[in-house]
């Protein structure tokens, strides 16, 4: 229950049953704006017997509106529990508590628990305690205020308070006895009461002045001398102005609770009193400060979490860097912490500082993800810019090491600058971890680009080496001779030196150590050797094909590379040996790699002696020859296994297969030569010619004696010659006797008829003016010319048919 007016308001703090009005005091504090006072406030309470005019005094002294007793209705209890109001017109803010009167008949003689609890509460909360007492009780043993003072002093022993409380005795209805005479008696009575109160051992001899500042004042009767009473009250009122100043009524301010924590402090004090526990005010002060500072800290944290400026920053930082992030956020944090400091400044310093640290930690924990996100954006953005600048520098021709160093220094400095802009003043966060990560990223990117560039350079040189070596090596191996491997070594050295020179030029600007350069040079040299070795092994795998091609080329073509015609005059044995020797040379060249030294002579001699110069004794059954066979081995002498391409045993096997596959070509050549010889030997043997001359001598003489026979014979010779040419007798019989006879029998008659037809045509073409018998020479000449032409055409056709027949014969033999 609360009562309000324009000037003041009051609230029942604790009801008659001991219930604490939490909602009422919270509303009261808001109405009087007590929370804004800090430590600039004072609490005054009043104790005294029931119906002693306490409320009347407070209303006149402080301008409050506490309920007063109506004298016309009788003397009864007016104030129940404890009421709280604010003084009107007194600075600083002064709160007044009106306590329920003692010795009330409503509670009875034995119900003193509430009196003690309310007295203890007033001493714990108040700076100034007014003890309202009647003037006629001073000096009396059974005075009405004696039980009250005993109660006050007894409950004081339960307080562990670091400050003194001001006890102001207000003497009511003062008589004519001067105050100067009343005050010593009163102090003496108070001292006796203090001495009679049991005390703890620690405070057995402690004087009253250690706990209380005792003040005495006197007021006239309100009913009899109202004007004088009001004048005295007005004078007393002046003493409550600036009561908290040094030397004032409430000058001892140790342990005072800040105004914003008054409600909670009063509530907790009453709770402890109700539980009948000792009240440790210093500990209570710390507890109140802890609770209240934590409330303030939570309020400020909530305010910050919902602050639009912070929410905007948090949203912006999710998408990218924010310029001035550190300053903006530091300003918001500073505002939040400053407000906390302003509201918690009057609480216990240790508690206030501890809660401030906790609040700051919570705020920093709230903003740290945004800060880390910002650093991540700065790191990634700086790294992307570094990559662009680095690539641009390389494309513009700047040296690799120089470009890497310059770009790294530039963008690390940019990162440091942007990090400094993002730093929050309240946080001592270390950005070295992010910086180290950026440094590692930059170093890793530089290393990757470096490796790619070097790999690209190496790949280019390797490709160039492969193109420069593969073709020439293949050509040199194809034309294998004694100078093949020296030529290959010379080619390898020349191309390798050229590649190394280009590599050295390409490595300028990388600032590589000699060891790494030597490693790359060695790798390039090994690759060049690998290309030659790979190509040689590839060709060695096709050595049999190469050998057959070489044999076929040399055996079937003459020195002018013209196809060889087997006429019977060629020495097939010598040609075969020459071709096989050349093929064997190819085998010896490809038998082993000779990039370091040339021992081809030993391999060549071994193969020649074992495969070409085989004596007839090899056909014997002597097993000792097999034991001394130089090719009965899996490796060559003085040649390492890694350099061996074709082992001796493989050479022997390849040679055997080579001979088997080339023997048919040799046999074909021999058959062609024999056929050519048969076709050219159409004349009878010499002995037959001699026999014909001897036996035909008489006939020869007869012809000489009769020239007519000679002319007839000449004409017959011409006709026979023409028929021989037309029928291609030699060509027909080159295929055999029987085929020749069958062919001639089928073409003889048509050929004779064709010849006679041509003679007839010649006779018809003679001029009509000439005499056919007048110039027999011309006729004979024409016959001879016609016969000659026919012979020429016949011979040409015969040659053609001979070639065709020879091809057919060769084809039939191959089949």
Buried (B, 14 or more C-beta within 10 A) or exposed (E): EBBEEEEBBBBBBBBBEBEBBEEBBBBBBEEBEBBEBBBEBBBBBBBBBBBBBBBBBBBBBBBBBBBBBEEEEEEEBBBBBBBBBBBBEBEBBBBBBBBBBBBBEEBEEEEBEBBBBBBBBBBBBBBBBBBBBBBEBBEEEEBBBBBBBBBBBBBBBBBEBEBBBBBBBBBBBBEEEEEEEBBEEBBEBBEEBBEEBEBEEEEEEEEBEEBBBBBBBBBBBBEEBEEBBBEBBEEBBEBBBBBBEEEBBBBBBEBBBBBBBBBBBBBBBBEBBBEEEEBBBBEBBBBBBBBBBBBBBEBBBEBBBEBEEBEEBBEBBEEEBBEEBBBBBBEBBEBBBEBBBEBBEBBBEEBBBBBBEBBBEBBBEBBEEBBBBBBBBBBBBBBEBBBEBBEEBBEEEBBBBEBBEBBBEBBBEBBBEBBEBBBBEBBEBEBEEBBEBBBEBBEEBBEEBBEEBBEEBBEBBBEBBBEBBBEBBBEBBBBBEBEBBEBBBEBBEEBBEBBBEBBEEBBEBBEBEEEEBEEBBEEBBEBBBBBBBBBBEEBBEEBBEBBBBBBBEBBBEEEEEEEBEBEBEBEBEEBBEBBBBBBBBBBBBBBBBBBEEBBBEBBBEBBBEBBEEEEEEEEEEEEEEEEEEBBEEEBBEEBEEEBBBBBBBBBBBBBEEBBEEBEEBBEBBBBBBEBBEEBEEEEEEEEEEEEEEEEEEEEEEEBEEEEEEEEEEEEEEBBEBBBBBBBBBBBBBBBEEEEBEEBBEEBEEEBBEEBEEBBEEBEEEBEEEEEEEEEEEEBBEBBEEBBBEBBEEBBEBBEEBBEEBBEEBBEEEEE
